């Protein structure tokens, strides 16, 4: 019976889409993860409220893979460090991320900061020098365009506030 209550609570309270790397899945370009060890995130996970996805893996990119950065937004061009155009995989991953978000009826998303897929306020500038520029990644942009708020791991308090108001 308690499991039924938890699932019902999760549906009422809303689900949150989350980058799989933030949940400890080793899907980052370097084969690592970016686990967030926070009691609220753990509680949401235990309640079944988190919907994990890696847009880059969903788009067909392997792990590990060369790092990729956005070269231009209009038209969009994302290349990896070797110069290979990986835009189609990033766009497919963005589409699949949006489809999953809609299917699961998420209220918002928690995505990896600065990622060419998941970054919501800044992304790397395309020079592979560690420089950031204002903008959002392919998947985050798709979510935002469709009215799904996106937060990153440096905005947890804002995320908690947003979710508490739902």
Phi, psi and omega in degrees: 000317179302325180297321178297319178297317180298314180297315179300316178300317180299319181292319180293317186279343178096146179262159181235124174286138181220140175300129183301327180295330179287344177262007176097001176288134182276074183240000178297162181307326182270007180085002180263193177221177180225051186310130172264119178255086182226136184298327179291316178298317178298317179298314178300320179296315179298328180279355181077022183271345185265135178245105183277141173204145169244108181302323182291317175295319179297332178277359175100006179281143181280167172233128353287171180208160176297147177299149180234151177217154179281122179273323177206151180266326183225100358284155183290135175215120177239125179237157172269176185301335180279353181097358180290135177284112180250014181307313182303320179293321179293320179291321176297317177298322178295316178298315180294325178295315178296317178302315181294319179299317180292316181301318183274355180054050180289152178270338183190182181223147172244110187237160183290123179301145171072355182291145176293347173261311196255345181304135183253340180235330180219150173222163176292146193280000178097357182266353183056034180246006181086005180277136179259154175222156179295138178150175179233156180285174186300311182288316179300318179299318180296317177297312181299317179299334182258018172081016179258112180298142180238130176241159175242177186293349176266359182241032184300318180298320177296318177299312181301318179296314180301312182294323181294338180271357183278000000 
